[in-house]
Amino acid sequence: MEKIFFIIIIIAASLSGSCDSFTKQDTNMENKKHKNSEAEKTPKVTGIGGIFFFSDDPEKTKEWYSKNLGLETNEYGSTFEFRNANRPDEINYLQWSPFKKGSDYFKPSKKEFMINYRVQNMEGLVKKLKENGVTVVGSIETYSYGKFVHIVDLEGTKIELWEPVDSVLTEIDGKTTK
């Protein structure tokens, strides 16, 4: 009988420790969720949103990439689909686009490319950039699929910033490169 009582005490003690560990895990998960929601408000770049470059013949360039590298192309280039690392059920997108050489879209930059960065908290980021003396070209433009603004880096390269609304692009359900 003493052995059974002793075993019951050991089991109860270990269950009590397990409950503590589950409670700690729940608390840690809540703290992590709070930190993630705070982190999502931080004005910053979160990834690459697009790669744009000059081409002598954008149509032939798109055809070549489609035929030889398997890119699903559309009138704008190719839309790459990927999963959000923090929310794996969420689909995100990156745009690859050749522009006709000499297009005004990259101005005032004289470079042959432009990178689009995915950002969070566009308004906060633009405020921070202006406070840091960064040239902001135009103002924030809002579309159903996100907010955009352009800036110029220290070497005169125009950069596009995009705060996406990926769910709108997911609903469109066009062909994407996966």
VOBA-1610 file (N, C-alpha, C; in pm, whole numbers, padded with zeros to 5 digits, always signed):
BEGIN
Met+00082-00119+00000Met+00000+00000+00000Met+00086+00125+00000Glu+00198+00121+00079Glu+00287+00237+00084Glu+00345+00265-00055Lys+00377+00157-00132Lys+00433+00174-00267Lys+00332+00243-00357Ile+00205+00202-00352Ile+00102+00263-00435Ile+00086+00411-00398Phe+00081+00440-00267Phe+00069+00578-00222Phe+00187+00661-00271Phe+00308+00605-00262Phe+00430+00672-00305Phe+00425+00698-00456Ile+00379+00600-00534Ile+00367+00613-00680Ile+00265+00722-00713Ile+00154+00724-00642Ile+00051+00827-00665Ile+00108+00966-00638Ile+00186+00980-00531Ile+00248+01109-00500Ile+00344+01150-00611Ile+00423+01057-00662Ile+00518+01087-00771Ile+00441+01130-00896Ile+00334+01056-00929Ile+00255+01090-01047Ile+00191+01228-01029Ala+00135+01253-00913Ala+00073+01384-00887Ala+00175+01496-00898Ala+00295+01473-00843Ala+00400+01576-00849Ala+00442+01601-00993Ser+00455+01494-01071Ser+00498+01514-01209Ser+00388+01581-01291Leu+00259+01546-01262Leu+00150+01613-01332Leu+00145+01761-01297Ser+00170+01792-01171Ser+00172+01931-01128Ser+00279+02008-01203Gly+00397+01948-01219Gly+00506+02011-01296Gly+00466+02028-01441Ser+00396+01927-01497Ser+00352+01936-01636Ser+00253+02048-01654Cys+00159+02060-01557Cys+00061+02169-01566Cys+00132+02304-01563Asp+00232+02316-01474Asp+00310+02440-01469Asp+00375+02466-01604Ser+00431+02361-01662Ser+00501+02380-01789Ser+00402+02419-01899Phe+00280+02360-01898Phe+00179+02401-01996Phe+00137+02545-01973Thr+00119+02583-01848Thr+00082+02720-01815Thr+00191+02815-01861Lys+00317+02778-01836Lys+00429+02862-01881Lys+00430+02872-02033Gln+00403+02758-02102Gln+00401+02760-02248Gln+00291+02853-02297Asp+00171+02843-02235Asp+00061+02932-02274Asp+00098+03078-02254Thr+00160+03108-02139Thr+00203+03245-02110Thr+00307+03289-02211Asn+00403+03201-02241Asn+00506+03234-02340Asn+00444+03259-02477Met+00343+03176-02513Met+00278+03195-02643Met+00205+03329-02646Glu+00137+03365-02537Glu+00068+03494-02531Glu+00168+03609-02542Asn+00281+03598-02469Asn+00385+03701-02477Asn+00439+03712-02618Lys+00459+03596-02683Lys+00512+03595-02820Lys+00412+03660-02916Lys+00282+03629-02899Lys+00179+03691-02984Lys+00180+03842-02967His+00190+03888-02842His+00194+04032-02816His+00316+04095-02880Lys+00433+04029-02865Lys+00555+04082-02926Lys+00541+04084-03077Asn+00480+03978-03137Asn+00461+03975-03281Asn+00370+04088-03326Ser+00260+04115-03252Ser+00171+04223-03294Ser+00241+04358-03281Glu+00324+04375-03179Glu+00403+04498-03165Glu+00505+04507-03278Ala+00570+04395-03309Ala+00672+04393-03415Ala+00609+04426-03550Glu+00483+04385-03571Glu+00416+04412-03697Glu+00383+04560-03714Lys+00390+04637-03606Lys+00365+04781-03614Lys+00492+04860-03640Thr+00608+04797-03622Thr+00736+04864-03641Thr+00751+04902-03789Pro+00775+05028-03819Pro+00791+05067-03960Pro+00924+05015-04014Lys+00917+04918-04107Lys+01039+04858-04161Lys+01009+04778-04286Val+01116+04739-04355Val+01108+04649-04469Val+01093+04507-04416Thr+01006+04428-04481Thr+00985+04289-04440Thr+01027+04188-04546Gly+01063+04235-04665Gly+01105+04144-04771Gly+01111+04214-04905Ile+01137+04137-05008Ile+01140+04189-05145Ile+01000+04177-05203Gly+00951+04282-05263Gly+00818+04281-05324Gly+00824+04274-05475Gly+00937+04313-05533Gly+00947+04309-05678Gly+01084+04346-05728Ile+01112+04298-05848Ile+01237+04329-05917Ile+01199+04379-06055Phe+01237+04502-06083Phe+01203+04566-06209Phe+01331+04606-06280Phe+01336+04585-06411Phe+01459+04615-06485Phe+01425+04655-06628Phe+01518+04730-06690Phe+01500+04771-06828Phe+01532+04656-06923Ser+01459+04653-07032Ser+01478+04553-07136Ser+01457+04622-07270Asp+01535+04581-07371Asp+01515+04636-07505Asp+01378+04596-07559Asp+01336+04473-07526Asp+01208+04423-07574Asp+01142+04341-07462Pro+01063+04406-07377Pro+01002+04336-07264Pro+00919+04213-07304Glu+00848+04218-07415Glu+00766+04104-07457Glu+00853+03982-07489Lys+00960+04004-07565Lys+01051+03893-07597Lys+01122+03842-07471Thr+01153+03934-07381Thr+01218+03895-07255Thr+01126+03804-07175Lys+00999+03843-07164Lys+00902+03761-07090Lys+00886+03624-07158Glu+00877+03622-07291Glu+00864+03496-07364Glu+00986+03406-07339Trp+01106+03464-07343Trp+01228+03387-07321Trp+01228+03324-07182Tyr+01196+03404-07081Tyr+01194+03352-06943Tyr+01086+03246-06925Ser+00974+03263-06992Ser+00867+03164-06984Ser+00909+03033-07049Lys+00962+03043-07170Lys+01002+02924-07247Lys+01120+02851-07182Asn+01220+02926-07138Asn+01344+02864-07092Asn+01352+02840-06941Leu+01284+02922-06864Leu+01294+02907-06719Leu+01160+02874-06652Gly+01055+02862-06733Gly+00927+02818-06680Gly+00847+02921-06604Leu+00880+03050-06618Leu+00803+03153-06549Leu+00664+03164-06610Glu+00562+03173-06524Glu+00426+03203-06568Glu+00423+03354-06589Thr+00403+03398-06712Thr+00408+03541-06738Thr+00270+03598-06769Asn+00259+03728-06747Asn+00137+03803-06779Asn+00181+03937-06838Glu+00089+04028-06853Glu+00124+04156-06915Glu+00229+04235-06837Tyr+00242+04207-06706Tyr+00337+04281-06623Tyr+00470+04209-06603Gly+00477+04083-06633Gly+00598+04004-06609Gly+00560+03871-06551Ser+00604+03845-06429Ser+00569+03721-06360Ser+00546+03750-06212Thr+00444+03688-06158Thr+00414+03703-06017Thr+00455+03576-05946Phe+00551+03588-05854Phe+00598+03473-05777Phe+00516+03462-05650Glu+00477+03340-05618Glu+00395+03312-05500Glu+00483+03244-05396Phe+00468+03285-05271Phe+00540+03220-05162Phe+00459+03228-05035Arg+00497+03151-04935Arg+00425+03147-04808Arg+00489+03242-04708Asn+00407+03305-04627Asn+00455+03392-04521Asn+00515+03305-04411Ala+00638+03331-04372Ala+00707+03250-04272Ala+00638+03256-04136Asn+00578+03369-04101Asn+00511+03384-03971Asn+00367+03334-03972Arg+00306+03332-04092Arg+00169+03285-04106Arg+00164+03194-04230Pro+00206+03067-04216Pro+00221+02977-04331Pro+00098+02957-04417Asp-00021+02982-04364Asp-00141+02970-04446Asp-00160+03088-04540Glu-00084+03196-04516Glu-00098+03318-04595Glu-00005+03313-04716Ile-00060+03343-04833Ile+00020+03348-04956Ile+00063+03493-04979Asn+00191+03512-05010Asn+00246+03644-05041Asn+00299+03641-05184Tyr+00330+03759-05237Tyr+00369+03769-05377Tyr+00490+03859-05397Leu+00564+03831-05504Leu+00677+03912-05549Leu+00659+03930-05699Gln+00675+04052-05748Gln+00655+04081-05890Gln+00789+04097-05961Trp+00805+04028-06073Trp+00923+04038-06159Trp+00875+04101-06289Ser+00934+04216-06327Ser+00883+04287-06444Ser+00993+04352-06527Pro+01000+04317-06656Pro+01087+04392-06747Pro+01011+04516-06796Phe+01080+04630-06796Phe+01023+04755-06846Phe+01096+04794-06974Lys+01027+04859-07062Lys+01089+04908-07186Lys+01202+05003-07148Lys+01321+04978-07205Lys+01437+05063-07178Lys+01400+05209-07202Gly+01434+05293-07104Gly+01405+05435-07114Gly+01274+05476-07047Ser+01201+05380-06991Ser+01075+05412-06923Ser+01098+05518-06816Asp+01002+05607-06799Asp+01010+05711-06698Asp+00984+05658-06557Tyr+00936+05533-06547Tyr+00895+05481-06417Tyr+01009+05478-06315Phe+01133+05465-06361Phe+01247+05459-06268Phe+01301+05597-06233Lys+01256+05703-06304Lys+01309+05837-06280Lys+01272+05884-06140Pro+01356+05956-06074Pro+01474+06026-06122Pro+01601+05941-06128Ser+01593+05813-06095Ser+01711+05726-06098Ser+01761+05708-06241Lys+01890+05693-06255Lys+01950+05665-06385Lys+01989+05517-06396Lys+01954+05438-06295Lys+01987+05295-06292Lys+01896+05218-06386Glu+01939+05098-06422Glu+01861+05013-06513Glu+01772+04915-06438Phe+01758+04935-06310Phe+01676+04845-06229Phe+01610+04923-06117Met+01509+04865-06058Met+01447+04921-05939Met+01398+04802-05855Ile+01420+04810-05726Ile+01374+04705-05636Ile+01253+04757-05560Asn+01155+04671-05544Asn+01036+04701-05465Asn+01051+04622-05336Tyr+01041+04692-05223Tyr+01048+04626-05092Tyr+00911+04620-05030Arg+00878+04505-04973Arg+00756+04490-04894Arg+00782+04557-04760Val+00685+04635-04711Val+00703+04705-04583Val+00579+04688-04496Gln+00595+04718-04371Gln+00482+04727-04280Gln+00482+04867-04219Asn+00361+04915-04190Asn+00342+05047-04132Asn+00403+05156-04223Met+00346+05166-04342Met+00396+05260-04443Met+00404+05403-04391Glu+00297+05449-04326Glu+00296+05588-04278Glu+00409+05611-04178Gly+00428+05517-04085Gly+00535+05529-03987Gly+00672+05528-04052Leu+00688+05444-04155Leu+00816+05436-04224Leu+00846+05564-04301Val+00746+05617-04371Val+00767+05742-04446Val+00803+05856-04350Lys+00736+05862-04236Lys+00767+05964-04135Lys+00913+05951-04091Lys+00954+05828-04061Lys+01092+05801-04018Lys+01192+05840-04128Leu+01160+05804-04253Leu+01250+05836-04365Leu+01266+05988-04381Lys+01156+06059-04373Lys+01162+06206-04385Lys+01244+06266-04272Glu+01225+06214-04149Glu+01303+06262-04034Glu+01453+06237-04056Asn+01485+06130-04130Asn+01626+06096-04157Asn+01680+06165-04282Gly+01598+06252-04344Gly+01645+06327-04460Gly+01641+06251-04590Val+01571+06137-04595Val+01560+06057-04717Val+01463+06127-04812Thr+01498+06128-04942Thr+01410+06186-05043Thr+01293+06093-05068Val+01172+06145-05044Val+01050+06071-05072Val+00992+06133-05199Val+00972+06050-05302Val+00921+06097-05431Val+00769+06083-05429Gly+00702+06195-05435Gly+00556+06192-05434Gly+00502+06160-05295Ser+00380+06109-05294Ser+00315+06075-05167Ser+00269+05930-05174Ile+00222+05880-05062Ile+00172+05743-05055Ile+00047+05731-05143Glu+00047+05631-05231Glu-00069+05603-05315Glu-00131+05472-05267Thr-00263+05469-05258Thr-00333+05352-05207Thr-00419+05288-05316Tyr-00406+05156-05328Tyr-00484+05076-05421Tyr-00544+04960-05343Ser-00632+04884-05405Ser-00694+04771-05334Ser-00590+04669-05288Tyr-00479+04657-05360Tyr-00376+04557-05329Tyr-00259+04614-05249Gly-00272+04737-05200Gly-00170+04790-05111Gly-00138+04937-05131Lys-00043+04982-05049Lys+00004+05120-05053Lys+00144+05123-05114Phe+00171+05230-05189Phe+00301+05245-05255Phe+00356+05386-05232Val+00486+05394-05226Val+00557+05522-05227Val+00697+05494-05281His+00758+05597-05337His+00895+05583-05389His+00990+05670-05307Ile+01111+05620-05292Ile+01217+05696-05226Ile+01342+05686-05312Val+01442+05767-05279Val+01570+05762-05351Val+01679+05736-05248Asp+01763+05635-05275Asp+01870+05602-05180Asp+01989+05696-05197Leu+02094+05677-05119Leu+02208+05768-05120Leu+02285+05769-05252Glu+02267+05667-05338Glu+02334+05665-05468Glu+02242+05707-05582Gly+02123+05757-05547Gly+02030+05805-05650Gly+01943+05697-05710Thr+01939+05579-05650Thr+01856+05470-05700Thr+01714+05485-05646Lys+01618+05487-05737Lys+01479+05493-05696Lys+01438+05357-05642Ile+01368+05358-05530Ile+01321+05236-05463Ile+01172+05249-05444Glu+01101+05140-05471Glu+00957+05139-05450Glu+00928+05065-05320Leu+00846+05125-05235Leu+00803+05062-05110Leu+00657+05025-05125Trp+00623+04903-05082Trp+00488+04850-05098Trp+00442+04787-04969Glu+00332+04837-04915Glu+00266+04772-04803Glu+00151+04691-04863Pro+00173+04561-04885Pro+00077+04481-04962Pro-00050+04444-04887Val-00153+04420-04967Val-00274+04353-04921Val-00280+04226-05006Asp-00204+04125-04962Asp-00189+04002-05040Asp-00321+03930-05064Ser-00414+03942-04971Ser-00542+03871-04985Ser-00615+03913-05113Val-00601+04038-05153Val-00665+04085-05276Val-00602+04015-05396Leu-00471+04002-05395Leu-00403+03933-05505Leu-00437+03785-05506Thr-00455+03725-05389Thr-00494+03584-05381Thr-00633+03565-05443Glu-00724+03658-05416Glu-00860+03649-05470Glu-00863+03659-05622Ile-00769+03734-05680Ile-00765+03748-05826Ile-00737+03613-05890Asp-00653+03532-05824Asp-00626+03394-05863Asp-00573+03381-06007Gly-00482+03468-06045Gly-00419+03454-06175Gly-00307+03352-06170Lys-00245+03326-06282Lys-00134+03231-06286Lys-00013+03293-06217Thr+00051+03213-06135Thr+00171+03259-06064Thr+00284+03160-06084Thr+00405+03208-06064Thr+00522+03121-06068Thr+00543+03069-05926Lys+00547+02936-05912Lys+00561+02874-05781Lys+00689+02793-05777
//
